């Protein structure tokens, strides 16, 4: 069975501290005790770590070793149209599980009015959702969730490859559209529009 993975602010020397809601969950729900092994990520590297102490302030870990991580085959930026927030949050979870590197909420012509202003207030919630999904998916790095932007601003950035998903089809499967000679450093930008196209 795979070990649980948690994100920490920093790994300093051979120790790390887990605080906040994750520490409370580990302490109260998972009944953490000294000596147990977990995986930690500082959003750069992943470590196997052993619990040293458990307290109300947090859980202190001793790093046992750094674990090898495979780089992603491609870097994906998802331009995700603002839709009703329950659906948007579901899309955030799935994009995180699939390995998206960056998520940009986009206000489109058919996005419901007022979603962009409300979206700015939900940014921290969305970042918590991708953090939880990243831990469950055992990612080494958290996807970046940017503040919402307009359509023109979202599509003006640069990428190695850009494509949009269209319910009318015609272009074929996404992997057939992208050139076979991609590099791991390539950035693929994918736009998913709102309901109604």
N, C-alpha and C positions, 0 to 999 in steps of 0.2 A: 504494500500500500504506500502511496506517495505521501511524503511529509507535508504538513501544512506550511504555507509560505506567508510571511508577513513583510510589509514594507516598513522600514525604519528611516528616521531622518538622516542618520549618519552611522557609519562604522568607524570608530576611532581606535586605532591600534588593533587590539584583538577583542574589543568589547563594543556592545551596542545596547541601547535602551529602547524598549517599546513602551509607549505611554498612550493615554487616551482610551478611546473606545475599544481598540484592538487589544490593548493590555487587559482591560476589564473583561472582555470576552474570553481571552486566553486564561485568565485567572479564575473567573467564576463559572463559565460554561464548560471549558475544556479541562478545568481542574489542574492547571499547570503546577508542576513541582520541580525543584532543582534536579538537574540531571537529564531531563527530557530534551530531545533533539528536535529542532525545527529549522526551516530554511528562512533566511532573511535576505532582503534585497534593499540596497541603498539607492536604487534607481539607476545603478551603473553595473554592479556586480551582484552575484548571488553567493551566499555563504551558508555552510552548515554550521549551526550554532547550538550551544548547550545552555540551558537555563542555569544561571548562577543563583539569583535571588528573585523572590516574588514578594512584592509589597503593594500597598495601595498607590504609591507614587508611580509604579510601573514594574516592568520585568527586565532585569539585567541579564544579558547573554554574554557568553564567552565564545568567540569565533573559533571553530575547530579547523575549518579549511574553506578555501574559496572553491566554488563549484564551477565546472566548465559550462558555458552556455553557447548554443549555436546561434549565429547571427540570423536575423530574418532573411528570407530569400529576396524580399523586396520591401521598400518602405512605402506605406500607403497613407496618403492624406485623404480623409473622407470629408467631403463637403456635403453636409447633411441638412436638408431643408427642415425648417422649423415646422413641426406638425404638433398635434395634440400631445401634451407632455407625457402621458402614459406611454404612448407609442414611441415618442422620441427617446424616453428613458430605456425602453426595451431595445431600441436600435443601438443605444450607447453600450448596453451590456453585450449584445451580439457582436458589435464591431470590436469591442475589447477582446472578447473571446477569440475572434478571428485574427487578431494580431495587428489591427490598425495602429499606426504610430501617432497620428494627429487627427483630431476631430474638430471641424469648423462648423458651428451652427450657422445656417444661411437663411436669411429672410428672402423668400421668393414672392413673385407676384401673387401666387395663390396661397401663400401662407396666411393663416388667419390673422386678422388685424389685432394688434396688441401683443402678439406672442413675442416679438423681439424685445419689447420693454420688459415683459414679464420674464423673458429668458435671462436677461442680465442678472435678475435677482436669484435665479436658479443655478447659476454657474457653480457655486460651491457644492450644491447638492449633486450636480452632475459629476463633479470631480470626485466626490465620495463614492458615487455609483461605479465609476471606472476603477477606483482603487479597490473596492470590494470585488469587482469582477476580475481584476488583474490578479488578486490573491487567489481566487478560486481557480482561475485558468493557469496559475503558476507562471505568470509572466515575469521576466527579469526587469522590465521597465514599464512604467505607467504610460498610457497614452496621454498626450497633451490635449486638453480641452480648452479651446480658445474662446474668447468672448464672441457673441453673435455679430455677424457682419451682413451687409447687403450683398445682393447677387453679383453686381459688377465688381465689387471689391474682392469677393471670394474667387471669382474666375480670372482675376488679373494676375495672380501669382504665377510663378514659374515651376515647372515640373518636367521630369524626363518624358513622361507620358501623361496625357489628360484624356479622360473619357467621361461620358455621362450615361446613366442607365435610363433606358426609354422603354416604356411598356409596349410600344408599337413594334419593337424588335427590328429585325432587318440586318443588323451588323453581325449577328452570331454570338456565340459565347465569349465572355470577356477574355479568357485566356487565348482564344484564337485571334483576337484583335491586337493584343500586345505582341511585339516582336519577340522571337524566341531568344535573341541574344541579349537579354536583360542582365544587368549587373546588380549585386546586392546593394550598391549605393544609389541605384536609380530610385527616384521618387515617382510613384504613380498616384495621380490625383483623380479621384472618382467622385462625381457629382450624382447625388440621389435627390430628385425633385420631390415636391409635395404631392399629396393626394390630388388626383385630377390632372396630373402632368405638368 
